């Protein structure tokens, strides 16, 4: 499990609002509590739901922090394909944001998508 944060996106030199996020994997048991107060979180984004609905998938929870404060998160479900042809990463309705109306909500969402794409789609 990756517990060390790494630099995700730094747009401090861009004309848009500056953002720097750190991404790290959370223990599965900690994810639901970490996102409970996030805007827009729904049951299908939780570990409790995923474990009961899709018991055969591996769960990889990610948290995105700015200045040590969690601002976004994603629960990635890893499903093995038939005949061991590979794996499929699924994020249902995510990533989710702590504050969907914050001025940095758009750049924060884009940064989380950039990370997930780099992590799972390469």
Jmol script that loads the backbone (N, CA, C; Angstrom):
load data "model"
ATOM      1  N   UNK A   1       0.846  -1.174   0.000  1.00  0.00           N
ATOM      2  CA  UNK A   1       0.000   0.000   0.000  1.00  0.00           C
ATOM      3  C   UNK A   1       0.885   1.229   0.000  1.00  0.00           C
ATOM      4  N   UNK A   2       0.550   2.206  -0.841  1.00  0.00           N
ATOM      5  CA  UNK A   2       1.292   3.452  -0.933  1.00  0.00           C
ATOM      6  C   UNK A   2       0.786   4.406   0.138  1.00  0.00           C
ATOM      7  N   UNK A   3       1.574   4.642   1.182  1.00  0.00           N
ATOM      8  CA  UNK A   3       1.173   5.570   2.215  1.00  0.00           C
ATOM      9  C   UNK A   3       1.947   6.873   2.152  1.00  0.00           C
ATOM     10  N   UNK A   4       2.930   6.954   1.270  1.00  0.00           N
ATOM     11  CA  UNK A   4       3.700   8.181   1.118  1.00  0.00           C
ATOM     12  C   UNK A   4       3.020   9.075   0.093  1.00  0.00           C
ATOM     13  N   UNK A   5       2.740  10.341   0.459  1.00  0.00           N
ATOM     14  CA  UNK A   5       2.133  11.231  -0.523  1.00  0.00           C
ATOM     15  C   UNK A   5       3.120  11.565  -1.625  1.00  0.00           C
ATOM     16  N   UNK A   6       2.610  11.866  -2.791  1.00  0.00           N
ATOM     17  CA  UNK A   6       3.461  12.313  -3.871  1.00  0.00           C
ATOM     18  C   UNK A   6       2.793  13.504  -4.540  1.00  0.00           C
ATOM     19  N   UNK A   7       3.617  14.333  -5.161  1.00  0.00           N
ATOM     20  CA  UNK A   7       3.101  15.521  -5.821  1.00  0.00           C
ATOM     21  C   UNK A   7       2.227  15.110  -6.981  1.00  0.00           C
ATOM     22  N   UNK A   8       1.028  15.627  -7.031  1.00  0.00           N
ATOM     23  CA  UNK A   8       0.082  15.260  -8.070  1.00  0.00           C
ATOM     24  C   UNK A   8       0.005  16.332  -9.152  1.00  0.00           C
ATOM     25  N   UNK A   9      -0.238  17.539  -8.774  1.00  0.00           N
ATOM     26  CA  UNK A   9      -0.399  18.598  -9.748  1.00  0.00           C
ATOM     27  C   UNK A   9      -0.042  19.915  -9.086  1.00  0.00           C
ATOM     28  N   UNK A  10       0.768  20.691  -9.751  1.00  0.00           N
ATOM     29  CA  UNK A  10       1.147  21.995  -9.240  1.00  0.00           C
ATOM     30  C   UNK A  10       0.940  22.998 -10.355  1.00  0.00           C
ATOM     31  N   UNK A  11      -0.060  23.858 -10.195  1.00  0.00           N
ATOM     32  CA  UNK A  11      -0.365  24.845 -11.226  1.00  0.00           C
ATOM     33  C   UNK A  11      -0.065  26.255 -10.736  1.00  0.00           C
ATOM     34  N   UNK A  12       0.876  26.380  -9.813  1.00  0.00           N
ATOM     35  CA  UNK A  12       1.144  27.685  -9.220  1.00  0.00           C
ATOM     36  C   UNK A  12       1.635  28.716 -10.229  1.00  0.00           C
ATOM     37  N   UNK A  13       2.182  28.280 -11.361  1.00  0.00           N
ATOM     38  CA  UNK A  13       2.646  29.231 -12.369  1.00  0.00           C
ATOM     39  C   UNK A  13       1.596  29.477 -13.457  1.00  0.00           C
ATOM     40  N   UNK A  14       0.457  28.808 -13.386  1.00  0.00           N
ATOM     41  CA  UNK A  14      -0.594  28.965 -14.378  1.00  0.00           C
ATOM     42  C   UNK A  14      -1.459  30.177 -14.039  1.00  0.00           C
ATOM     43  N   UNK A  15      -2.177  30.734 -15.031  1.00  0.00           N
ATOM     44  CA  UNK A  15      -3.015  31.902 -14.765  1.00  0.00           C
ATOM     45  C   UNK A  15      -4.245  31.586 -13.918  1.00  0.00           C
ATOM     46  N   UNK A  16      -4.687  30.324 -13.910  1.00  0.00           N
ATOM     47  CA  UNK A  16      -5.833  29.932 -13.094  1.00  0.00           C
ATOM     48  C   UNK A  16      -5.408  29.835 -11.635  1.00  0.00           C
ATOM     49  N   UNK A  17      -6.382  29.666 -10.725  1.00  0.00           N
ATOM     50  CA  UNK A  17      -6.008  29.536  -9.311  1.00  0.00           C
ATOM     51  C   UNK A  17      -4.991  28.419  -9.094  1.00  0.00           C
ATOM     52  N   UNK A  18      -4.006  28.699  -8.268  1.00  0.00           N
ATOM     53  CA  UNK A  18      -2.950  27.715  -8.005  1.00  0.00           C
ATOM     54  C   UNK A  18      -3.492  26.562  -7.177  1.00  0.00           C
ATOM     55  N   UNK A  19      -3.021  25.370  -7.490  1.00  0.00           N
ATOM     56  CA  UNK A  19      -3.410  24.193  -6.722  1.00  0.00           C
ATOM     57  C   UNK A  19      -2.242  23.217  -6.694  1.00  0.00           C
ATOM     58  N   UNK A  20      -2.025  22.649  -5.550  1.00  0.00           N
ATOM     59  CA  UNK A  20      -1.033  21.587  -5.383  1.00  0.00           C
ATOM     60  C   UNK A  20      -1.688  20.526  -4.528  1.00  0.00           C
ATOM     61  N   UNK A  21      -1.782  19.314  -5.057  1.00  0.00           N
ATOM     62  CA  UNK A  21      -2.404  18.216  -4.325  1.00  0.00           C
ATOM     63  C   UNK A  21      -1.399  17.106  -4.074  1.00  0.00           C
ATOM     64  N   UNK A  22      -1.564  16.450  -2.952  1.00  0.00           N
ATOM     65  CA  UNK A  22      -0.837  15.226  -2.652  1.00  0.00           C
ATOM     66  C   UNK A  22      -1.849  14.092  -2.655  1.00  0.00           C
ATOM     67  N   UNK A  23      -1.490  12.972  -3.258  1.00  0.00           N
ATOM     68  CA  UNK A  23      -2.373  11.806  -3.328  1.00  0.00           C
ATOM     69  C   UNK A  23      -1.751  10.670  -2.536  1.00  0.00           C
ATOM     70  N   UNK A  24      -2.590   9.945  -1.799  1.00  0.00           N
ATOM     71  CA  UNK A  24      -2.096   8.766  -1.093  1.00  0.00           C
ATOM     72  C   UNK A  24      -3.225   7.760  -0.943  1.00  0.00           C
ATOM     73  N   UNK A  25      -2.822   6.500  -0.877  1.00  0.00           N
ATOM     74  CA  UNK A  25      -3.785   5.428  -0.644  1.00  0.00           C
ATOM     75  C   UNK A  25      -4.133   5.402   0.835  1.00  0.00           C
ATOM     76  N   UNK A  26      -5.385   5.175   1.117  1.00  0.00           N
ATOM     77  CA  UNK A  26      -5.867   5.003   2.485  1.00  0.00           C
ATOM     78  C   UNK A  26      -6.104   3.533   2.767  1.00  0.00           C
ATOM     79  N   UNK A  27      -5.998   3.130   4.023  1.00  0.00           N
ATOM     80  CA  UNK A  27      -6.481   1.788   4.363  1.00  0.00           C
ATOM     81  C   UNK A  27      -7.986   1.711   4.050  1.00  0.00           C
ATOM     82  N   UNK A  28      -8.422   0.590   3.541  1.00  0.00           N
ATOM     83  CA  UNK A  28      -9.823   0.421   3.156  1.00  0.00           C
ATOM     84  C   UNK A  28     -10.749   0.771   4.318  1.00  0.00           C
ATOM     85  N   UNK A  29     -10.407   0.346   5.519  1.00  0.00           N
ATOM     86  CA  UNK A  29     -11.264   0.574   6.686  1.00  0.00           C
ATOM     87  C   UNK A  29     -11.414   2.050   7.051  1.00  0.00           C
ATOM     88  N   UNK A  30     -10.538   2.911   6.563  1.00  0.00           N
ATOM     89  CA  UNK A  30     -10.583   4.332   6.911  1.00  0.00           C
ATOM     90  C   UNK A  30     -11.330   5.198   5.906  1.00  0.00           C
ATOM     91  N   UNK A  31     -11.652   4.658   4.750  1.00  0.00           N
ATOM     92  CA  UNK A  31     -12.183   5.481   3.662  1.00  0.00           C
ATOM     93  C   UNK A  31     -13.542   6.106   3.986  1.00  0.00           C
ATOM     94  N   UNK A  32     -14.498   5.321   4.427  1.00  0.00           N
ATOM     95  CA  UNK A  32     -15.851   5.843   4.644  1.00  0.00           C
ATOM     96  C   UNK A  32     -15.869   6.993   5.642  1.00  0.00           C
ATOM     97  N   UNK A  33     -15.129   6.875   6.725  1.00  0.00           N
ATOM     98  CA  UNK A  33     -15.070   7.962   7.703  1.00  0.00           C
ATOM     99  C   UNK A  33     -14.399   9.195   7.112  1.00  0.00           C
ATOM    100  N   UNK A  34     -13.400   8.990   6.263  1.00  0.00           N
ATOM    101  CA  UNK A  34     -12.672  10.110   5.673  1.00  0.00           C
ATOM    102  C   UNK A  34     -13.545  10.935   4.731  1.00  0.00           C
ATOM    103  N   UNK A  35     -14.539  10.307   4.081  1.00  0.00           N
ATOM    104  CA  UNK A  35     -15.359  11.027   3.101  1.00  0.00           C
ATOM    105  C   UNK A  35     -16.780  11.314   3.587  1.00  0.00           C
ATOM    106  N   UNK A  36     -17.095  10.984   4.806  1.00  0.00           N
ATOM    107  CA  UNK A  36     -18.468  11.115   5.308  1.00  0.00           C
ATOM    108  C   UNK A  36     -19.010  12.539   5.189  1.00  0.00           C
ATOM    109  N   UNK A  37     -18.177  13.541   5.349  1.00  0.00           N
ATOM    110  CA  UNK A  37     -18.636  14.929   5.299  1.00  0.00           C
ATOM    111  C   UNK A  37     -18.435  15.581   3.932  1.00  0.00           C
ATOM    112  N   UNK A  38     -17.988  14.834   2.939  1.00  0.00           N
ATOM    113  CA  UNK A  38     -17.776  15.392   1.599  1.00  0.00           C
ATOM    114  C   UNK A  38     -19.128  15.712   0.951  1.00  0.00           C
ATOM    115  N   UNK A  39     -19.168  16.787   0.152  1.00  0.00           N
ATOM    116  CA  UNK A  39     -20.364  17.122  -0.616  1.00  0.00           C
ATOM    117  C   UNK A  39     -20.671  15.998  -1.603  1.00  0.00           C
ATOM    118  N   UNK A  40     -21.922  15.656  -1.714  1.00  0.00           N
ATOM    119  CA  UNK A  40     -22.337  14.743  -2.763  1.00  0.00           C
ATOM    120  C   UNK A  40     -21.997  13.284  -2.577  1.00  0.00           C
ATOM    121  N   UNK A  41     -21.400  12.908  -1.465  1.00  0.00           N
ATOM    122  CA  UNK A  41     -21.074  11.499  -1.279  1.00  0.00           C
ATOM    123  C   UNK A  41     -22.383  10.713  -1.149  1.00  0.00           C
ATOM    124  N   UNK A  42     -22.458   9.603  -1.850  1.00  0.00           N
ATOM    125  CA  UNK A  42     -23.630   8.744  -1.801  1.00  0.00           C
ATOM    126  C   UNK A  42     -23.183   7.325  -1.481  1.00  0.00           C
ATOM    127  N   UNK A  43     -24.142   6.471  -1.149  1.00  0.00           N
ATOM    128  CA  UNK A  43     -23.816   5.128  -0.686  1.00  0.00           C
ATOM    129  C   UNK A  43     -22.951   4.347  -1.659  1.00  0.00           C
ATOM    130  N   UNK A  44     -23.134   4.516  -2.967  1.00  0.00           N
ATOM    131  CA  UNK A  44     -22.373   3.729  -3.932  1.00  0.00           C
ATOM    132  C   UNK A  44     -20.898   4.112  -3.979  1.00  0.00           C
ATOM    133  N   UNK A  45     -20.532   5.192  -3.309  1.00  0.00           N
ATOM    134  CA  UNK A  45     -19.135   5.617  -3.253  1.00  0.00           C
ATOM    135  C   UNK A  45     -18.435   5.116  -1.998  1.00  0.00           C
ATOM    136  N   UNK A  46     -19.108   4.302  -1.197  1.00  0.00           N
ATOM    137  CA  UNK A  46     -18.546   3.883   0.079  1.00  0.00           C
ATOM    138  C   UNK A  46     -18.020   2.449   0.040  1.00  0.00           C
ATOM    139  N   UNK A  47     -17.081   2.194   0.920  1.00  0.00           N
ATOM    140  CA  UNK A  47     -16.541   0.849   1.071  1.00  0.00           C
ATOM    141  C   UNK A  47     -17.635  -0.101   1.545  1.00  0.00           C
ATOM    142  N   UNK A  48     -18.460   0.346   2.489  1.00  0.00           N
ATOM    143  CA  UNK A  48     -19.522  -0.514   3.021  1.00  0.00           C
ATOM    144  C   UNK A  48     -20.423  -1.026   1.902  1.00  0.00           C
ATOM    145  N   UNK A  49     -20.802  -0.168   0.993  1.00  0.00           N
ATOM    146  CA  UNK A  49     -21.655  -0.575  -0.127  1.00  0.00           C
ATOM    147  C   UNK A  49     -20.890  -1.477  -1.089  1.00  0.00           C
ATOM    148  N   UNK A  50     -19.686  -1.054  -1.476  1.00  0.00           N
ATOM    149  CA  UNK A  50     -18.903  -1.809  -2.465  1.00  0.00           C
ATOM    150  C   UNK A  50     -18.608  -3.229  -1.985  1.00  0.00           C
ATOM    151  N   UNK A  51     -18.267  -3.374  -0.716  1.00  0.00           N
ATOM    152  CA  UNK A  51     -17.946  -4.707  -0.199  1.00  0.00           C
ATOM    153  C   UNK A  51     -19.167  -5.622  -0.189  1.00  0.00           C
ATOM    154  N   UNK A  52     -20.355  -5.063   0.059  1.00  0.00           N
ATOM    155  CA  UNK A  52     -21.548  -5.915   0.074  1.00  0.00           C
ATOM    156  C   UNK A  52     -22.088  -6.153  -1.336  1.00  0.00           C
ATOM    157  N   UNK A  53     -21.975  -5.177  -2.213  1.00  0.00           N
ATOM    158  CA  UNK A  53     -22.520  -5.298  -3.570  1.00  0.00           C
ATOM    159  C   UNK A  53     -21.595  -6.056  -4.510  1.00  0.00           C
ATOM    160  N   UNK A  54     -20.282  -5.818  -4.398  1.00  0.00           N
ATOM    161  CA  UNK A  54     -19.294  -6.448  -5.275  1.00  0.00           C
ATOM    162  C   UNK A  54     -18.205  -7.098  -4.427  1.00  0.00           C
ATOM    163  N   UNK A  55     -18.501  -8.212  -3.772  1.00  0.00           N
ATOM    164  CA  UNK A  55     -17.531  -8.814  -2.851  1.00  0.00           C
ATOM    165  C   UNK A  55     -16.263  -9.341  -3.521  1.00  0.00           C
ATOM    166  N   UNK A  56     -16.265  -9.523  -4.827  1.00  0.00           N
ATOM    167  CA  UNK A  56     -15.104 -10.079  -5.508  1.00  0.00           C
ATOM    168  C   UNK A  56     -14.111  -9.058  -6.027  1.00  0.00           C
ATOM    169  N   UNK A  57     -14.378  -7.770  -5.824  1.00  0.00           N
ATOM    170  CA  UNK A  57     -13.460  -6.762  -6.343  1.00  0.00           C
ATOM    171  C   UNK A  57     -12.492  -6.303  -5.258  1.00  0.00           C
ATOM    172  N   UNK A  58     -11.309  -5.912  -5.693  1.00  0.00           N
ATOM    173  CA  UNK A  58     -10.334  -5.316  -4.774  1.00  0.00           C
ATOM    174  C   UNK A  58     -10.615  -3.821  -4.705  1.00  0.00           C
ATOM    175  N   UNK A  59     -10.478  -3.251  -3.519  1.00  0.00           N
ATOM    176  CA  UNK A  59     -10.750  -1.825  -3.328  1.00  0.00           C
ATOM    177  C   UNK A  59      -9.459  -1.079  -3.067  1.00  0.00           C
ATOM    178  N   UNK A  60      -9.303   0.055  -3.757  1.00  0.00           N
ATOM    179  CA  UNK A  60      -8.139   0.913  -3.589  1.00  0.00           C
ATOM    180  C   UNK A  60      -8.616   2.342  -3.348  1.00  0.00           C
ATOM    181  N   UNK A  61      -8.734   2.745  -2.073  1.00  0.00           N
ATOM    182  CA  UNK A  61      -9.184   4.093  -1.756  1.00  0.00           C
ATOM    183  C   UNK A  61      -8.043   5.111  -1.866  1.00  0.00           C
ATOM    184  N   UNK A  62      -8.325   6.249  -2.471  1.00  0.00           N
ATOM    185  CA  UNK A  62      -7.363   7.343  -2.612  1.00  0.00           C
ATOM    186  C   UNK A  62      -7.916   8.594  -1.953  1.00  0.00           C
ATOM    187  N   UNK A  63      -7.041   9.340  -1.312  1.00  0.00           N
ATOM    188  CA  UNK A  63      -7.389  10.639  -0.744  1.00  0.00           C
ATOM    189  C   UNK A  63      -6.444  11.670  -1.347  1.00  0.00           C
ATOM    190  N   UNK A  64      -6.970  12.843  -1.650  1.00  0.00           N
ATOM    191  CA  UNK A  64      -6.197  13.937  -2.236  1.00  0.00           C
ATOM    192  C   UNK A  64      -6.213  15.092  -1.251  1.00  0.00           C
ATOM    193  N   UNK A  65      -5.030  15.558  -0.891  1.00  0.00           N
ATOM    194  CA  UNK A  65      -4.909  16.596   0.127  1.00  0.00           C
ATOM    195  C   UNK A  65      -4.258  17.847  -0.437  1.00  0.00           C
ATOM    196  N   UNK A  66      -4.714  18.981   0.072  1.00  0.00           N
ATOM    197  CA  UNK A  66      -4.086  20.263  -0.225  1.00  0.00           C
ATOM    198  C   UNK A  66      -3.732  20.894   1.112  1.00  0.00           C
ATOM    199  N   UNK A  67      -2.452  21.162   1.305  1.00  0.00           N
ATOM    200  CA  UNK A  67      -1.952  21.714   2.577  1.00  0.00           C
ATOM    201  C   UNK A  67      -2.386  20.863   3.765  1.00  0.00           C
ATOM    202  N   UNK A  68      -2.383  19.539   3.592  1.00  0.00           N
ATOM    203  CA  UNK A  68      -2.709  18.624   4.678  1.00  0.00           C
ATOM    204  C   UNK A  68      -4.191  18.418   4.929  1.00  0.00           C
ATOM    205  N   UNK A  69      -5.048  19.039   4.123  1.00  0.00           N
ATOM    206  CA  UNK A  69      -6.495  18.904   4.288  1.00  0.00           C
ATOM    207  C   UNK A  69      -7.052  18.086   3.125  1.00  0.00           C
ATOM    208  N   UNK A  70      -7.837  17.067   3.438  1.00  0.00           N
ATOM    209  CA  UNK A  70      -8.445  16.235   2.395  1.00  0.00           C
ATOM    210  C   UNK A  70      -9.455  17.068   1.609  1.00  0.00           C
ATOM    211  N   UNK A  71      -9.259  17.148   0.285  1.00  0.00           N
ATOM    212  CA  UNK A  71     -10.150  17.946  -0.560  1.00  0.00           C
ATOM    213  C   UNK A  71     -10.865  17.104  -1.623  1.00  0.00           C
ATOM    214  N   UNK A  72     -10.397  15.888  -1.858  1.00  0.00           N
ATOM    215  CA  UNK A  72     -11.028  14.997  -2.831  1.00  0.00           C
ATOM    216  C   UNK A  72     -10.682  13.557  -2.476  1.00  0.00           C
ATOM    217  N   UNK A  73     -11.453  12.635  -3.038  1.00  0.00           N
ATOM    218  CA  UNK A  73     -11.212  11.218  -2.777  1.00  0.00           C
ATOM    219  C   UNK A  73     -11.822  10.392  -3.901  1.00  0.00           C
ATOM    220  N   UNK A  74     -11.338   9.167  -4.012  1.00  0.00           N
ATOM    221  CA  UNK A  74     -11.895   8.228  -4.987  1.00  0.00           C
ATOM    222  C   UNK A  74     -11.744   6.810  -4.453  1.00  0.00           C
ATOM    223  N   UNK A  75     -12.772   6.022  -4.649  1.00  0.00           N
ATOM    224  CA  UNK A  75     -12.716   4.602  -4.324  1.00  0.00           C
ATOM    225  C   UNK A  75     -12.629   3.846  -5.641  1.00  0.00           C
ATOM    226  N   UNK A  76     -11.481   3.265  -5.894  1.00  0.00           N
ATOM    227  CA  UNK A  76     -11.253   2.524  -7.127  1.00  0.00           C
ATOM    228  C   UNK A  76     -11.528   1.051  -6.857  1.00  0.00           C
ATOM    229  N   UNK A  77     -12.374   0.470  -7.703  1.00  0.00           N
ATOM    230  CA  UNK A  77     -12.669  -0.951  -7.611  1.00  0.00           C
ATOM    231  C   UNK A  77     -11.935  -1.656  -8.749  1.00  0.00           C
ATOM    232  N   UNK A  78     -11.186  -2.687  -8.414  1.00  0.00           N
ATOM    233  CA  UNK A  78     -10.414  -3.437  -9.399  1.00  0.00           C
ATOM    234  C   UNK A  78     -11.100  -4.778  -9.631  1.00  0.00           C
ATOM    235  N   UNK A  79     -11.600  -4.973 -10.847  1.00  0.00           N
ATOM    236  CA  UNK A  79     -12.308  -6.192 -11.225  1.00  0.00           C
ATOM    237  C   UNK A  79     -11.445  -6.989 -12.191  1.00  0.00           C
ATOM    238  N   UNK A  80     -11.195  -8.245 -11.864  1.00  0.00           N
ATOM    239  CA  UNK A  80     -10.462  -9.122 -12.780  1.00  0.00           C
ATOM    240  C   UNK A  80     -11.359  -9.506 -13.948  1.00  0.00           C
ATOM    241  N   UNK A  81     -10.774  -9.565 -15.137  1.00  0.00           N
ATOM    242  CA  UNK A  81     -11.503  -9.957 -16.336  1.00  0.00           C
ATOM    243  C   UNK A  81     -11.476 -11.475 -16.493  1.00  0.00           C
ATOM    244  N   UNK A  82     -12.441 -12.022 -17.218  1.00  0.00           N
ATOM    245  CA  UNK A  82     -12.468 -13.476 -17.443  1.00  0.00           C
ATOM    246  C   UNK A  82     -11.185 -13.968 -18.111  1.00  0.00           C
ATOM    247  N   UNK A  83     -10.873 -15.201 -17.855  1.00  0.00           N
ATOM    248  CA  UNK A  83      -9.704 -15.869 -18.432  1.00  0.00           C
ATOM    249  C   UNK A  83      -8.402 -15.153 -18.092  1.00  0.00           C
ATOM    250  N   UNK A  84      -8.410 -14.420 -17.012  1.00  0.00           N
ATOM    251  CA  UNK A  84      -7.221 -13.676 -16.566  1.00  0.00           C
ATOM    252  C   UNK A  84      -6.656 -12.777 -17.665  1.00  0.00           C
ATOM    253  N   UNK A  85      -7.571 -12.178 -18.416  1.00  0.00           N
ATOM    254  CA  UNK A  85      -7.177 -11.316 -19.533  1.00  0.00           C
ATOM    255  C   UNK A  85      -6.703  -9.952 -19.077  1.00  0.00           C
ATOM    256  N   UNK A  86      -6.821  -9.663 -17.804  1.00  0.00           N
ATOM    257  CA  UNK A  86      -6.399  -8.370 -17.274  1.00  0.00           C
ATOM    258  C   UNK A  86      -7.325  -7.924 -16.167  1.00  0.00           C
ATOM    259  N   UNK A  87      -7.295  -6.638 -15.895  1.00  0.00           N
ATOM    260  CA  UNK A  87      -8.140  -6.080 -14.847  1.00  0.00           C
ATOM    261  C   UNK A  87      -8.755  -4.783 -15.335  1.00  0.00           C
ATOM    262  N   UNK A  88      -9.878  -4.436 -14.720  1.00  0.00           N
ATOM    263  CA  UNK A  88     -10.592  -3.222 -15.043  1.00  0.00           C
ATOM    264  C   UNK A  88     -10.715  -2.386 -13.772  1.00  0.00           C
ATOM    265  N   UNK A  89     -10.331  -1.111 -13.857  1.00  0.00           N
ATOM    266  CA  UNK A  89     -10.471  -0.195 -12.721  1.00  0.00           C
ATOM    267  C   UNK A  89     -11.741   0.625 -12.915  1.00  0.00           C
ATOM    268  N   UNK A  90     -12.584   0.668 -11.883  1.00  0.00           N
ATOM    269  CA  UNK A  90     -13.857   1.382 -11.944  1.00  0.00           C
ATOM    270  C   UNK A  90     -13.943   2.352 -10.780  1.00  0.00           C
ATOM    271  N   UNK A  91     -14.319   3.593 -11.074  1.00  0.00           N
ATOM    272  CA  UNK A  91     -14.617   4.587 -10.037  1.00  0.00           C
ATOM    273  C   UNK A  91     -16.055   5.016 -10.272  1.00  0.00           C
ATOM    274  N   UNK A  92     -16.952   4.630  -9.366  1.00  0.00           N
ATOM    275  CA  UNK A  92     -18.360   4.983  -9.507  1.00  0.00           C
ATOM    276  C   UNK A  92     -18.586   6.401  -9.005  1.00  0.00           C
ATOM    277  N   UNK A  93     -19.059   7.257  -9.878  1.00  0.00           N
ATOM    278  CA  UNK A  93     -19.473   8.611  -9.533  1.00  0.00           C
ATOM    279  C   UNK A  93     -18.384   9.388  -8.816  1.00  0.00           C
ATOM    280  N   UNK A  94     -17.193   9.271  -9.249  1.00  0.00           N
ATOM    281  CA  UNK A  94     -16.115   9.976  -8.562  1.00  0.00           C
ATOM    282  C   UNK A  94     -15.127  10.546  -9.543  1.00  0.00           C
ATOM    283  N   UNK A  95     -14.124  11.199  -9.042  1.00  0.00           N
ATOM    284  CA  UNK A  95     -13.840  11.418  -7.635  1.00  0.00           C
ATOM    285  C   UNK A  95     -14.840  12.373  -6.979  1.00  0.00           C
ATOM    286  N   UNK A  96     -14.856  12.328  -5.666  1.00  0.00           N
ATOM    287  CA  UNK A  96     -15.749  13.191  -4.910  1.00  0.00           C
ATOM    288  C   UNK A  96     -14.940  14.316  -4.296  1.00  0.00           C
ATOM    289  N   UNK A  97     -15.599  15.440  -4.086  1.00  0.00           N
ATOM    290  CA  UNK A  97     -14.948  16.631  -3.552  1.00  0.00           C
ATOM    291  C   UNK A  97     -15.475  16.948  -2.165  1.00  0.00           C
ATOM    292  N   UNK A  98     -14.600  17.462  -1.326  1.00  0.00           N
ATOM    293  CA  UNK A  98     -15.040  17.916   0.004  1.00  0.00           C
ATOM    294  C   UNK A  98     -16.028  19.063  -0.150  1.00  0.00           C
ATOM    295  N   UNK A  99     -15.717  20.027  -1.045  1.00  0.00           N
ATOM    296  CA  UNK A  99     -16.553  21.204  -1.226  1.00  0.00           C
ATOM    297  C   UNK A  99     -16.748  21.439  -2.719  1.00  0.00           C
ATOM    298  N   UNK A 100     -17.908  21.074  -3.227  1.00  0.00           N
ATOM    299  CA  UNK A 100     -18.175  21.169  -4.661  1.00  0.00           C
ATOM    300  C   UNK A 100     -18.331  22.597  -5.160  1.00  0.00           C
ATOM    301  N   UNK A 101     -18.520  23.565  -4.259  1.00  0.00           N
ATOM    302  CA  UNK A 101     -18.706  24.954  -4.675  1.00  0.00           C
ATOM    303  C   UNK A 101     -17.474  25.817  -4.422  1.00  0.00           C
ATOM    304  N   UNK A 102     -16.402  25.222  -3.940  1.00  0.00           N
ATOM    305  CA  UNK A 102     -15.158  25.959  -3.710  1.00  0.00           C
ATOM    306  C   UNK A 102     -14.602  26.474  -5.039  1.00  0.00           C
ATOM    307  N   UNK A 103     -13.904  27.599  -4.989  1.00  0.00           N
ATOM    308  CA  UNK A 103     -13.311  28.184  -6.201  1.00  0.00           C
ATOM    309  C   UNK A 103     -12.335  27.216  -6.875  1.00  0.00           C
ATOM    310  N   UNK A 104     -11.729  26.324  -6.109  1.00  0.00           N
ATOM    311  CA  UNK A 104     -10.767  25.371  -6.660  1.00  0.00           C
ATOM    312  C   UNK A 104     -11.384  23.998  -6.955  1.00  0.00           C
ATOM    313  N   UNK A 105     -12.705  23.897  -6.905  1.00  0.00           N
ATOM    314  CA  UNK A 105     -13.353  22.597  -7.131  1.00  0.00           C
ATOM    315  C   UNK A 105     -13.019  22.034  -8.512  1.00  0.00           C
ATOM    316  N   UNK A 106     -13.099  22.849  -9.543  1.00  0.00           N
ATOM    317  CA  UNK A 106     -12.800  22.380 -10.894  1.00  0.00           C
ATOM    318  C   UNK A 106     -11.373  21.888 -11.047  1.00  0.00           C
ATOM    319  N   UNK A 107     -10.368  22.721 -10.695  1.00  0.00           N
ATOM    320  CA  UNK A 107      -8.987  22.261 -10.773  1.00  0.00           C
ATOM    321  C   UNK A 107      -8.696  21.053  -9.873  1.00  0.00           C
ATOM    322  N   UNK A 108      -9.341  20.988  -8.720  1.00  0.00           N
ATOM    323  CA  UNK A 108      -9.141  19.852  -7.820  1.00  0.00           C
ATOM    324  C   UNK A 108      -9.672  18.569  -8.465  1.00  0.00           C
ATOM    325  N   UNK A 109     -10.862  18.647  -9.046  1.00  0.00           N
ATOM    326  CA  UNK A 109     -11.452  17.496  -9.734  1.00  0.00           C
ATOM    327  C   UNK A 109     -10.562  17.058 -10.894  1.00  0.00           C
ATOM    328  N   UNK A 110     -10.108  18.016 -11.693  1.00  0.00           N
ATOM    329  CA  UNK A 110      -9.235  17.699 -12.821  1.00  0.00           C
ATOM    330  C   UNK A 110      -7.935  17.053 -12.364  1.00  0.00           C
ATOM    331  N   UNK A 111      -7.375  17.529 -11.261  1.00  0.00           N
ATOM    332  CA  UNK A 111      -6.128  16.953 -10.746  1.00  0.00           C
ATOM    333  C   UNK A 111      -6.333  15.513 -10.309  1.00  0.00           C
ATOM    334  N   UNK A 112      -7.449  15.236  -9.638  1.00  0.00           N
ATOM    335  CA  UNK A 112      -7.731  13.865  -9.212  1.00  0.00           C
ATOM    336  C   UNK A 112      -7.933  12.952 -10.429  1.00  0.00           C
ATOM    337  N   UNK A 113      -8.637  13.438 -11.438  1.00  0.00           N
ATOM    338  CA  UNK A 113      -8.827  12.656 -12.671  1.00  0.00           C
ATOM    339  C   UNK A 113      -7.481  12.396 -13.339  1.00  0.00           C
ATOM    340  N   UNK A 114      -6.626  13.409 -13.388  1.00  0.00           N
ATOM    341  CA  UNK A 114      -5.297  13.251 -13.980  1.00  0.00           C
ATOM    342  C   UNK A 114      -4.520  12.161 -13.263  1.00  0.00           C
ATOM    343  N   UNK A 115      -4.575  12.167 -11.933  1.00  0.00           N
ATOM    344  CA  UNK A 115      -3.876  11.140 -11.161  1.00  0.00           C
ATOM    345  C   UNK A 115      -4.440   9.757 -11.447  1.00  0.00           C
ATOM    346  N   UNK A 116      -5.758   9.615 -11.388  1.00  0.00           N
ATOM    347  CA  UNK A 116      -6.374   8.306 -11.602  1.00  0.00           C
ATOM    348  C   UNK A 116      -6.084   7.772 -12.999  1.00  0.00           C
ATOM    349  N   UNK A 117      -6.125   8.641 -13.976  1.00  0.00           N
ATOM    350  CA  UNK A 117      -5.797   8.225 -15.349  1.00  0.00           C
ATOM    351  C   UNK A 117      -4.360   7.741 -15.439  1.00  0.00           C
ATOM    352  N   UNK A 118      -3.454   8.481 -14.837  1.00  0.00           N
ATOM    353  CA  UNK A 118      -2.063   8.072 -14.851  1.00  0.00           C
ATOM    354  C   UNK A 118      -1.804   6.789 -14.098  1.00  0.00           C
ATOM    355  N   UNK A 119      -2.524   6.594 -13.023  1.00  0.00           N
ATOM    356  CA  UNK A 119      -2.335   5.422 -12.163  1.00  0.00           C
ATOM    357  C   UNK A 119      -2.924   4.158 -12.786  1.00  0.00           C
ATOM    358  N   UNK A 120      -4.075   4.282 -13.450  1.00  0.00           N
ATOM    359  CA  UNK A 120      -4.813   3.102 -13.878  1.00  0.00           C
ATOM    360  C   UNK A 120      -4.982   2.940 -15.396  1.00  0.00           C
ATOM    361  N   UNK A 121      -4.781   3.977 -16.169  1.00  0.00           N
ATOM    362  CA  UNK A 121      -5.080   3.880 -17.598  1.00  0.00           C
ATOM    363  C   UNK A 121      -3.835   3.909 -18.482  1.00  0.00           C
ATOM    364  N   UNK A 122      -2.694   3.648 -17.897  1.00  0.00           N
ATOM    365  CA  UNK A 122      -1.486   3.657 -18.719  1.00  0.00           C
ATOM    366  C   UNK A 122      -0.980   2.243 -18.923  1.00  0.00           C
TER     367      UNK A 122
END
end "model"
wireframe off; spacefill off
backbone 0.3
color backbone group
